[in-house]
Amino acid sequence: MINNDLVETFKALSHPIRIGILDELKKQPLTTGEISEKYDVSRYAIMKHLAVLVDAKLVLVRRMGRQRVNYLNVIPLQELYNRWVSKYEAPHASSLHHLKNLAEEREKQTMDQTKAKKIDSFQIEQEVVIHATKETVFKALTEDINNWWKFRVGEENSKLIFEPYLSGRFYEEWGNGGALWGNITYIKENEEIRLNGLLGMSGAVNSFYSYRLTEDGEQTILQLTHQATGFLEPHWEDAHRHGWNELLAVNLKKFVEQQ
């Protein structure tokens, strides 16, 4: 993360309304009008605040017909955390924090399991800036995926394989079995990949995710979209939001930029 990006992030976080907007978008994507209704200021003022958040890449805007829908992008916050916080945490404090999270997660899972599934949907939008060419990033997303995609369904030493062609599979295999992570529905070399795949979910779920690559000088902007609909567990959206952040903003970015 270069210093100019840090300046924009700190600037965006310097106003209580902008922090409040990020808190609201953490719950769900909102149109500009829906955000305006939550504050006793003019729509113009809200649009100016949103512009600051967009400049800092903390908010991503997607057009849906005539509506402007705003999505939280957690990547800059994660990068700020990695630079300013994580390196100075004491190991024992991290261990205790991990233990606390583990206990809370188990309690949450127990509570979630008591709730009936319902038909729901979510959409995750994230952008990652990687200091490499589109060709290098595309190769990492396809040929090198086993080196940075750390999540596994099966055994820890299983192998991930990505077949970079239409109807190709993204799958995991181990000695006595395997798992399908997705099927390619669209691919354009060095520009875009679209897949259908459950990504750790199960049951009556339709899940779609895509990567789009845009070169900006000596860096590449990787744009992720993940949409899911069906009988979703309550915690799946949050789990996938954090999972994508770890995979793309941490693992993939580190793998590509250290080559």
C-alpha positions as CSV (number, residue, x, y, z in Angstrom):
1,M,0.0,0.0,0.0
2,I,1.7,3.2,-1.1
3,N,1.6,6.4,1.1
4,N,-1.0,8.2,-1.2
5,D,-3.4,5.3,-0.6
6,L,-2.9,5.6,3.1
7,V,-3.6,9.3,3.1
8,E,-6.9,8.7,1.2
9,T,-7.9,6.0,3.7
10,F,-7.2,8.1,6.8
11,K,-9.0,11.0,5.2
12,A,-12.0,8.9,4.5
13,L,-12.1,7.7,8.1
14,S,-11.7,11.2,9.6
15,H,-15.5,12.0,9.5
16,P,-18.2,10.3,11.7
17,I,-20.7,10.3,8.9
18,R,-18.3,8.4,6.6
19,I,-17.6,5.9,9.3
20,G,-21.3,5.5,9.9
21,I,-21.8,4.9,6.1
22,L,-19.2,2.1,6.2
23,D,-21.0,0.6,9.2
24,E,-24.3,0.6,7.3
25,L,-22.7,-0.9,4.2
26,K,-21.2,-3.7,6.3
27,K,-24.7,-4.8,7.0
28,Q,-25.8,-4.7,3.3
29,P,-25.3,-2.8,0.0
30,L,-27.4,0.4,-0.2
31,T,-28.4,2.8,-2.8
32,T,-27.4,6.4,-2.4
33,G,-31.0,7.3,-1.6
34,E,-31.2,4.7,1.1
35,I,-28.1,6.1,2.7
36,S,-29.4,9.6,2.6
37,E,-32.5,8.6,4.5
38,K,-30.4,7.5,7.4
39,Y,-28.8,11.0,8.0
40,D,-30.2,14.4,8.8
41,V,-28.1,16.1,6.1
42,S,-28.7,16.9,2.4
43,R,-28.4,14.3,-0.3
44,Y,-25.7,16.4,-1.8
45,A,-23.7,16.1,1.4
46,I,-24.1,12.4,1.4
47,M,-22.9,12.2,-2.2
48,K,-19.8,14.2,-1.2
49,H,-19.0,11.8,1.6
50,L,-19.5,8.8,-0.7
51,A,-17.2,10.4,-3.2
52,V,-14.4,10.5,-0.6
53,L,-15.1,6.9,0.3
54,V,-15.0,5.9,-3.4
55,D,-11.7,7.8,-3.9
56,A,-10.3,5.8,-1.0
57,K,-11.6,2.6,-2.6
58,L,-13.5,1.8,0.6
59,V,-16.8,1.9,-1.3
60,L,-17.4,0.4,-4.7
61,V,-20.3,1.6,-6.9
62,R,-22.2,-0.7,-9.2
63,R,-25.0,0.6,-11.5
64,M,-28.3,-1.5,-11.5
65,G,-30.6,0.2,-14.0
66,R,-31.0,3.8,-12.9
67,Q,-29.9,3.0,-9.3
68,R,-26.4,3.5,-7.9
69,V,-25.7,0.7,-5.4
70,N,-22.8,1.1,-2.9
71,Y,-20.8,-1.8,-1.6
72,L,-18.3,-2.0,1.2
73,N,-14.7,-2.9,0.1
74,V,-12.8,-4.1,3.1
75,I,-9.5,-4.5,1.2
76,P,-8.0,-1.0,2.1
77,L,-8.9,-1.5,5.8
78,Q,-7.2,-4.9,5.7
79,E,-4.1,-3.4,4.1
80,L,-4.0,-0.6,6.7
81,Y,-4.3,-3.2,9.5
82,N,-1.5,-5.3,8.0
83,R,0.8,-2.3,7.9
84,W,0.0,-0.5,11.2
85,V,-1.4,-3.1,13.6
86,S,-0.6,-6.8,12.8
87,K,3.2,-6.4,12.9
88,Y,3.1,-4.9,16.4
89,E,0.7,-7.4,18.0
90,A,2.3,-9.6,20.7
91,P,2.2,-13.3,19.8
92,H,0.5,-14.2,23.1
93,A,-2.1,-11.5,22.5
94,S,-2.8,-12.9,19.0
95,S,-3.1,-16.4,20.5
96,L,-5.6,-15.2,23.1
97,H,-7.5,-13.2,20.5
98,H,-7.6,-16.3,18.3
99,L,-8.9,-18.4,21.2
100,K,-11.6,-15.9,21.9
101,N,-12.7,-15.8,18.3
102,L,-12.7,-19.6,18.1
103,A,-14.9,-19.8,21.2
104,E,-17.3,-17.1,19.9
105,E,-17.4,-18.7,16.5
106,R,-18.4,-22.1,17.9
107,E,-21.1,-20.5,20.0
108,K,-22.4,-18.7,16.9
109,Q,-22.4,-21.8,14.9
110,T,-24.3,-23.6,17.5
111,M,-26.9,-20.8,17.6
112,D,-27.0,-20.7,13.8
113,Q,-27.7,-24.4,13.5
114,T,-30.8,-24.0,15.6
115,K,-32.2,-21.6,13.0
116,A,-34.0,-22.8,10.0
117,K,-32.5,-22.0,6.6
118,K,-34.4,-19.5,4.5
119,I,-34.2,-18.3,0.9
120,D,-31.8,-15.4,0.9
121,S,-29.0,-13.8,-1.3
122,F,-25.9,-11.8,-1.0
123,Q,-23.4,-10.0,-3.3
124,I,-19.8,-9.3,-2.4
125,E,-17.7,-6.7,-4.3
126,Q,-14.0,-6.3,-3.7
127,E,-11.1,-4.6,-5.5
128,V,-7.4,-5.4,-5.0
129,V,-4.5,-3.4,-6.4
130,I,-1.6,-5.7,-7.4
131,H,1.7,-4.4,-8.5
132,A,2.1,-6.6,-11.6
133,T,0.9,-7.0,-15.1
134,K,-2.4,-8.4,-16.1
135,E,-0.6,-11.4,-17.6
136,T,1.1,-12.2,-14.4
137,V,-2.1,-11.9,-12.3
138,F,-4.0,-14.0,-14.8
139,K,-1.4,-16.7,-14.7
140,A,-1.5,-16.7,-10.9
141,L,-5.4,-17.1,-11.0
142,T,-5.1,-20.1,-13.3
143,E,-1.8,-22.0,-13.5
144,D,-0.5,-21.1,-10.1
145,I,-3.7,-21.3,-8.0
146,N,-2.4,-24.2,-5.9
147,N,0.4,-22.0,-4.6
148,W,-1.8,-19.3,-3.0
149,W,-5.4,-20.7,-2.6
150,K,-5.0,-21.9,1.0
151,F,-8.5,-23.1,1.7
152,R,-9.1,-26.8,1.3
153,V,-12.2,-29.1,1.5
154,G,-10.2,-32.3,1.8
155,E,-6.8,-33.2,3.1
156,E,-4.3,-30.5,3.9
157,N,-1.9,-31.6,1.2
158,S,-4.5,-31.9,-1.5
159,K,-3.9,-30.3,-4.9
160,L,-5.9,-27.6,-6.6
161,I,-6.3,-27.6,-10.4
162,F,-7.7,-24.9,-12.6
163,E,-8.5,-25.7,-16.3
164,P,-8.4,-22.3,-18.1
165,Y,-11.0,-22.9,-20.8
166,L,-14.7,-22.7,-21.3
167,S,-16.5,-25.4,-19.2
168,G,-13.2,-26.1,-17.5
169,R,-13.1,-27.1,-13.9
170,F,-11.6,-25.5,-10.8
171,Y,-11.3,-28.5,-8.5
172,E,-9.4,-30.1,-5.6
173,E,-8.1,-33.7,-5.6
174,W,-6.6,-35.9,-3.0
175,G,-5.7,-39.6,-2.9
176,N,-9.1,-41.1,-2.5
177,G,-11.4,-38.3,-3.6
178,G,-11.9,-34.7,-4.6
179,A,-14.2,-31.6,-4.6
180,L,-15.4,-29.2,-7.3
181,W,-14.9,-25.5,-6.5
182,G,-16.4,-24.2,-9.8
183,N,-17.0,-24.5,-13.5
184,I,-15.9,-21.8,-16.0
185,T,-18.8,-20.2,-17.8
186,Y,-16.8,-17.4,-19.5
187,I,-13.1,-16.7,-19.9
188,K,-11.1,-14.1,-21.8
189,E,-7.4,-14.4,-21.4
190,N,-5.8,-11.8,-19.2
191,E,-9.1,-9.9,-18.8
192,E,-12.0,-11.9,-17.2
193,I,-13.0,-15.2,-15.7
194,R,-16.5,-16.2,-14.6
195,L,-17.4,-19.3,-12.7
196,N,-20.3,-21.1,-11.0
197,G,-19.4,-22.9,-7.8
198,L,-20.6,-23.4,-4.2
199,L,-17.3,-22.3,-2.6
200,G,-17.8,-24.2,0.7
201,M,-21.6,-23.8,0.7
202,S,-24.0,-26.7,0.3
203,G,-27.6,-27.5,-0.5
204,A,-30.0,-25.6,-2.8
205,V,-27.6,-22.7,-3.6
206,N,-26.7,-21.0,-6.8
207,S,-23.3,-19.3,-6.5
208,F,-21.5,-17.2,-9.2
209,Y,-18.2,-15.4,-8.9
210,S,-15.9,-13.6,-11.3
211,Y,-12.5,-11.9,-11.6
212,R,-12.0,-8.8,-13.9
213,L,-8.5,-7.5,-14.6
214,T,-7.8,-3.9,-15.5
215,E,-4.2,-2.6,-16.0
216,D,-3.4,0.8,-14.5
217,G,0.1,1.8,-15.3
218,E,2.5,-0.7,-13.7
219,Q,-0.3,-2.3,-11.6
220,T,-3.4,-4.3,-12.1
221,I,-6.8,-3.8,-10.5
222,L,-8.5,-7.2,-9.7
223,Q,-12.2,-6.8,-9.3
224,L,-14.1,-9.6,-7.6
225,T,-17.9,-10.1,-7.7
226,H,-19.5,-13.0,-5.8
227,Q,-23.3,-13.5,-5.9
228,A,-25.2,-16.3,-4.1
229,T,-28.9,-17.1,-3.7
230,G,-30.8,-19.9,-2.3
231,F,-31.1,-21.5,1.2
232,L,-28.2,-19.7,2.8
233,E,-26.9,-20.2,6.3
234,P,-26.8,-16.9,8.3
235,H,-23.0,-16.7,8.6
236,W,-22.1,-17.6,5.0
237,E,-22.0,-14.0,3.7
238,D,-19.6,-12.8,6.4
239,A,-17.5,-15.9,6.1
240,H,-17.1,-15.5,2.3
241,R,-16.4,-11.7,2.6
242,H,-13.5,-12.4,5.0
243,G,-12.4,-15.5,3.0
244,W,-12.1,-13.6,-0.2
245,N,-10.2,-10.8,1.5
246,E,-7.7,-13.3,2.9
247,L,-7.3,-15.1,-0.5
248,L,-7.0,-12.1,-2.7
249,A,-5.7,-9.1,-0.7
250,V,-3.3,-11.2,1.3
251,N,-2.4,-14.5,-0.3
252,L,-2.6,-13.8,-4.0
253,K,-1.2,-10.2,-3.7
254,K,1.8,-11.5,-1.7
255,F,2.4,-14.4,-4.0
256,V,2.4,-12.3,-7.2
257,E,4.3,-9.3,-5.8
258,Q,7.1,-11.4,-4.3
259,Q,7.9,-13.2,-7.6
